[in-house]
Amino acid sequence: MPAVSIVICLPAFFYFKGNIGKLLILLSLGVIVLTGSASGLLVSIIVILFCQYFLKLFKVREILLCGLLGLLTLIIKYHGLHFSDLFNTSGRIEIWKNYWQVFLAKPITGWGLGIVNEFAKQKEFFQWRHLHLEYYHFAVELGVIGVGLGLWAIIDYFRKFFKSNKDNVSVIITSMFLASLLTALFGYPFHLWVLSVLTIVTYSFQYLGVNNAGNTC
């Protein structure tokens, strides 16, 4: 999942002001396009717009120019493909259907962590150890209670962010956390140890100031 790693780390380039930062961001987008990851490109655009709203790295005319070039690139690269081909589900829909009955069997508490690895041994689950949709994956393993707690933590995180004083670092860290959450809709970044540790760090950063404030004399 090289595109996912690039997408999550992409907001860090907003730390570099001027043309260097812009060049690094555009190069990252170019690499993501070359990987053929439509979901990675979509998440990248959302995260860049989020950063741009707070940090204003790009000028309006630069955004319009980049948008035009990006549109032309998509037309050239994906010419002749249907929309369904661009966002190829690669068997995800079928595997999600098969796991729906599994989820309904224990929707409240789930089956326990690691159960997807066990189900993957069965023929109808195609040996897939990840559902390529982390929230669904954890719903099967931890039930609505576990996923509900996770969603509460996410909501609390962004509530604190929007109420806090925002500087370059806090916006970039929050953008990286947002990128992790969005890529989790299409892949399994929370099951890759480097990306999962990075997600934990970006989540914890939002609460660092609260803890330090409580310890000041």
C-alpha positions in Angstrom: 0.0 0.0 0.0 2.6 2.6 -1.1 -0.1 5.2 -2.0 -1.5 5.1 1.5 1.8 5.9 3.1 2.3 8.8 0.8 -1.2 10.1 1.4 -0.9 10.0 5.2 2.5 11.7 5.2 1.6 14.3 2.5 0.3 17.0 4.9 3.9 17.2 6.4 4.9 19.0 3.2 2.7 22.0 4.2 5.4 22.7 6.8 7.7 23.9 4.0 6.7 27.4 2.9 7.0 28.8 -0.6 7.8 26.8 -3.7 9.5 24.0 -2.0 6.4 22.9 -0.2 4.3 23.3 -3.3 6.7 21.2 -5.4 6.8 18.4 -2.8 3.0 18.2 -2.7 2.7 18.2 -6.5 5.4 15.5 -6.8 3.5 13.4 -4.2 0.3 13.7 -6.2 2.2 12.7 -9.3 3.5 9.5 -7.6 0.0 8.7 -6.3 -1.4 9.1 -9.9 1.3 6.7 -11.2 0.3 4.1 -8.6 -3.2 4.1 -10.1 -4.8 4.5 -6.8 -8.0 6.5 -7.4 -9.0 6.3 -3.7 -5.5 7.6 -2.7 -5.9 10.5 -5.1 -9.3 11.3 -3.8 -8.2 11.3 -0.1 -5.1 13.4 -1.1 -7.3 16.1 -2.6 -9.5 16.2 0.5 -6.6 16.4 2.9 -4.9 19.1 0.8 -8.0 21.2 0.8 -8.3 20.8 4.5 -4.7 22.0 5.0 -5.2 24.8 2.5 -8.2 26.1 4.4 -6.1 26.8 7.5 -2.5 27.3 6.1 -3.1 29.0 2.8 0.0 27.6 1.1 -1.4 27.9 -2.4 -2.8 31.0 -4.1 -6.2 30.9 -5.7 -4.8 31.0 -9.2 -2.4 28.2 -8.4 -5.3 26.1 -7.1 -7.3 26.7 -10.3 -4.3 25.9 -12.5 -3.5 22.7 -10.5 -7.2 21.7 -10.7 -7.2 22.2 -14.5 -4.0 20.2 -14.9 -5.3 17.4 -12.6 -8.5 17.2 -14.6 -6.6 16.9 -17.9 -4.4 14.2 -16.3 -7.4 12.2 -15.3 -9.0 12.5 -18.7 -5.7 11.4 -20.4 -4.9 8.6 -18.0 -8.4 7.1 -17.6 -9.7 7.8 -21.1 -12.1 5.1 -22.2 -12.7 3.8 -18.7 -16.1 3.7 -17.1 -16.6 5.2 -13.7 -16.9 1.7 -12.2 -13.5 0.8 -13.7 -11.9 3.9 -12.1 -13.2 2.9 -8.7 -12.7 -0.8 -9.0 -14.0 -2.5 -5.9 -11.7 -5.6 -6.5 -14.0 -8.1 -4.8 -14.7 -5.9 -1.8 -18.5 -5.8 -2.3 -18.7 -9.6 -2.3 -16.5 -10.1 0.8 -18.6 -7.4 2.6 -21.8 -9.3 1.8 -20.3 -12.5 3.1 -19.3 -10.9 6.4 -22.7 -9.2 6.9 -24.3 -12.4 8.3 -21.2 -12.9 10.5 -21.6 -9.4 11.9 -25.4 -9.9 12.5 -24.6 -13.0 14.5 -22.8 -10.9 17.2 -23.5 -7.3 16.5 -23.2 -5.9 20.0 -19.8 -7.3 21.3 -18.4 -8.8 18.1 -16.4 -12.0 17.7 -13.2 -10.8 19.2 -9.9 -9.4 17.8 -8.3 -11.7 15.2 -11.5 -13.5 14.3 -11.2 -12.3 10.7 -8.0 -14.3 10.4 -9.9 -17.4 11.3 -12.7 -16.8 9.0 -10.2 -16.2 6.2 -9.4 -19.9 6.3 -12.9 -20.6 5.0 -13.5 -20.8 1.2 -16.2 -18.2 1.1 -13.9 -15.5 2.6 -11.3 -15.9 -0.2 -8.4 -16.0 2.4 -8.8 -12.2 2.9 -7.3 -11.3 6.3 -8.5 -7.7 6.0 -11.9 -6.4 4.9 -10.4 -3.3 3.2 -12.7 -1.2 5.3 -11.4 -0.8 8.8 -14.6 0.3 10.4 -16.5 -2.7 9.1 -13.5 -4.9 10.1 -13.6 -3.7 13.7 -17.4 -3.9 13.7 -17.1 -7.7 13.0 -14.4 -8.1 15.7 -15.5 -5.6 18.4 -19.2 -5.0 17.6 -21.1 -1.8 17.7 -19.8 -1.1 21.2 -16.1 -1.1 20.1 -16.8 0.9 16.9 -19.0 3.3 18.9 -16.2 4.0 21.3 -13.9 4.6 18.4 -16.3 7.0 16.7 -16.7 8.9 20.0 -13.0 9.3 20.3 -12.8 10.6 16.7 -15.6 13.1 17.3 -14.0 14.3 20.5 -10.7 14.7 18.7 -12.0 17.0 16.1 -14.2 18.9 18.6 -11.0 19.7 20.5 -9.2 20.6 17.3 -11.8 23.2 16.1 -11.9 24.7 19.6 -8.2 25.0 20.0 -5.7 27.6 18.8 -4.4 26.3 15.5 -0.8 26.7 14.3 1.1 25.0 11.5 2.0 21.9 13.5 -1.4 21.2 14.9 -3.1 21.6 11.5 -0.5 19.3 9.9 -0.8 16.6 12.6 -4.6 16.8 12.4 -4.5 16.5 8.7 -2.4 13.4 8.9 -4.9 11.8 11.3 -7.7 12.8 8.9 -5.8 11.1 6.1 -5.5 7.9 8.2 -9.2 7.9 8.9 -10.1 8.4 5.2 -7.7 5.8 3.8 -9.3 3.3 6.3 -12.4 3.5 4.2 -10.5 1.8 1.3 -7.7 -0.3 2.8 -6.3 -1.5 6.1 -3.8 1.1 7.4 -4.7 0.3 11.1 -3.4 -3.2 10.6 0.0 -2.0 9.3 2.2 -1.4 12.3 4.1 1.7 11.0 1.0 3.5 9.8 -1.0 2.4 12.9 1.7 3.8 15.2 1.7 7.1 13.2 -2.0 7.3 13.6 -1.8 6.8 17.3 0.9 9.5 17.5 -1.2 12.0 15.5 -4.2 11.2 17.7 -2.3 11.6 20.9 -0.9 15.0 19.9 -4.3 16.7 20.2 -4.4 15.8 23.9 -0.8 16.7 24.7 -1.6 20.4 25.3 -4.5 19.5 27.5 -2.4 17.3 29.8 0.5 19.8 29.9 -1.9 22.6 30.8 -3.2 20.6 33.7 0.4 20.1 35.0 1.5 23.7 34.9 2.1 25.6 38.1 
